[in-house]
Every structure is written in structure tokens, then in C-alpha cells.
Amino acid sequence: MKKIDSDQKYHVFVSVNQKKIQVEKIFVRIEGGFFWLPNVKYAEVTGIETSSNKIITERMLLK
């Protein structure tokens, strides 16, 4: 989490596949499992890539 000078708000940043992304939304796909131990198939991070200012979505497969 980092405060940005341009808007004086805090934003979350992550690195996915060698890309730094300012997070706008996270989606987690769950199929089955239990309440305390869900079976997570993948997670998607959508946000703005800091180097190009393009909106991108990166999917991380979880096993």
C-alpha cells in the first residue's frame, strides 16, 4: 500500500509476471472445498500496469 502524490490516496500494488500493477479489483475462483479450506482454482488481478498505464488482467493459477 502506498500513498500517491497525484490524488493523495492510498493504493495497493502487486507484482505479477514481472509487471507492477496498481490493483483495481481481485477475483478468486473457488470450486468446492470447505468453508475453512476452499478449493481455489485461480485468482485474477485487474489493475493499471505502472510502466504503461494500461489496464490489464493477470491470472494466477493455484493448485
C-alpha positions in Angstrom: 0.0 0.0 0.0 1.4 3.4 -1.0 0.1 6.9 -0.9 0.2 8.5 -4.4 1.1 12.2 -4.7 -1.2 12.9 -7.6 -4.5 12.1 -5.8 -3.3 11.9 -2.1 -5.0 8.4 -1.8 -3.6 5.1 -0.8 -3.4 2.3 -3.5 -2.3 -1.3 -3.4 0.5 -2.5 -5.7 1.4 -6.1 -6.6 4.0 -7.7 -8.9 2.6 -10.4 -11.2 4.6 -11.9 -14.0 7.3 -9.2 -13.7 4.7 -6.5 -14.0 3.9 -3.9 -11.3 0.2 -3.4 -11.1 -1.9 -0.9 -9.2 -4.8 -3.1 -8.1 -8.3 -2.1 -9.0 -10.1 -5.5 -8.5 -9.3 -9.1 -7.4 -11.4 -12.1 -8.4 -10.9 -15.5 -6.8 -12.5 -18.6 -8.4 -13.5 -21.3 -5.9 -14.8 -24.7 -6.8 -15.8 -26.9 -3.9 -13.8 -27.5 -0.7 -14.9 -26.4 2.7 -15.6 -23.1 4.5 -12.2 -23.1 6.2 -10.4 -24.9 3.3 -11.9 -23.8 -0.1 -10.6 -25.3 -3.4 -9.2 -22.2 -5.1 -8.7 -22.7 -8.8 -7.2 -19.3 -9.7 -7.1 -15.6 -8.8 -7.3 -12.7 -11.2 -5.8 -9.3 -10.6 -7.1 -6.4 -12.6 -5.5 -3.0 -12.5 -3.2 -0.5 -14.1 0.3 -1.5 -15.2 2.5 1.2 -13.7 5.0 1.3 -16.6 2.5 1.7 -19.4 -0.7 3.0 -17.7 -2.7 0.3 -19.5 -5.5 -1.7 -17.8 -4.5 -5.3 -17.6 -5.8 -8.6 -16.1 -3.3 -11.2 -14.9 -4.5 -14.7 -13.9 -2.6 -16.7 -11.3 -3.3 -20.5 -11.4 -3.3 -22.0 -7.9 -3.0 -25.7 -7.2 
